[in-house]
Amino acid sequence: MEFELSKVLRCGRSATLVGQVVHEIEKARGSAPTCELGKAYGLSERQLERLFKESVGLSPKMFSRIVRFQNVIKSLESGRGDELLDMALDYGYFDQSHMIREFKEFAGKSPLRFIAGDHRISEFFVGTA
């Protein structure tokens, strides 16, 4: 019984920790470096990745990419499509081509083609807040 209780307590602590990391990633709009997140919580990057994958099902890096993608979609839908370079830099991409490449990976088309066409994908990736 004692072993099971300590296991539950560890799971509870790691779930809380992962919840805090998720909050930090969302607050940084997906641009927080995972190595720094781990350090902030006293974990190595590998420890953070393992805990995060166990709790969320994704690596913190992939979760960050998705959060960033969601924020880009929100910006595009709010009419910032003519400011792609500024948007890329605001969301922590190295440059505009980096953002476009990642956007194509998730959406299957460039941000400009996304703006111009029917884009139901936003209904699946962007939560209502």
N, C-alpha and C positions, 0 to 999 in steps of 0.2 A: 504494500500500500504506500509506503514512504517513497519508493522509487517512482510510482505513478504520479504522486502528488508533485514531486520535484519536476517531473516531465511537463506536467500541466502548467506549473509556475513558469518554467522556461518558455513554453509556447506562448503564454500570456505576455511575458516580457518582450519576446521577439515580435509578436503581433503588434504590440504597442509601438515598438521601435520602428517597425516597417510602416505603420500608420503615420508616424512622424516624418519618416523619409518621404512617403507619398505626398504628404502635405508640403514639405519643402520643395519637392519637384514641381508640384502644381503652382506654388507661390513664385518659383523662379521661371515659370512658364516653359519648363522643360529644358532650361539651359544650365542647370546646376551640374557641375562636373561630379560624376559618381565617386571619384577618388576622394574629393573633398567632403562629400556627404558621409562616406564611411568614416573618415577621420573625425568629423564633427560628433559622431556617435560612438567613437572608440572602437571602430571595426576596420579591418583591412578591406580592401576593395572586394576580395574574394569572399570574405565572410558576409559582407553586405549582399553580394550577388546571390549567394546560397540562400540566405534568409529571405530575401526578396522573392526569389523564384519559388521557394516553398510556400510563401504566403500569397503571392499575387499570381504566380504562374508565368511571369515574364521576368527578364532581367531588368534591373533598374535603368539600364541604358535604353532598352527597347521601350520601356514605359515612358521615359523622357522624350524619346523621339515621337511617340504617339501624342503626348501632351503638347509638344511643339507643333505638330501637324494640326491638332485641334485648334490651337491658337491662330495659326496661319489661316485656316478656313474661316474662323470668326472674323478675322481682319479683312479677308477677301469679301466676305458677305456684307461687311459694313462699308464697303466702297473704297478700300485702300489698294485696289488692284494696280493702280498706276505708280505705286511706291514700293515696288518689289525689292529693290536694293535696301531701302530703309527698313522694310519689314524683315528681311533676312538678317540684317545686323541686329535689329531689336530682339529677335528671338534666338540669338546666339549662334547663327550659322556663320561659317567662315566667310562666305560670299553668296551672291545671288544664285550662282550655278549650283552650289551645294544645296540650297533650299529647293531649287527646282528639281534637282535629281531625287532628293528625298520625297518631295511632293509627288512626283511621278511614280515612285515606288509604292506609295500608299494609295493614291487616287487613280493611277493609270493614265494620267494626262497632266500636262503642264498647268500651272496656276492660271495662265491666261486662257487656255482652252477650257479650264474649269469655270472661269468667270463667264465666258461666252456661251456655254452650253447649259443643258439641264444637268443639275448635279445633286441628285438624291443622296449621294454618299454622305453629305453633311448631316442628314437625319440620323445616320448610324454612328458617326464619330463625335459629333458635338452635342454635349449634354445641355439641357436647358438650365439656365441659372438665373 
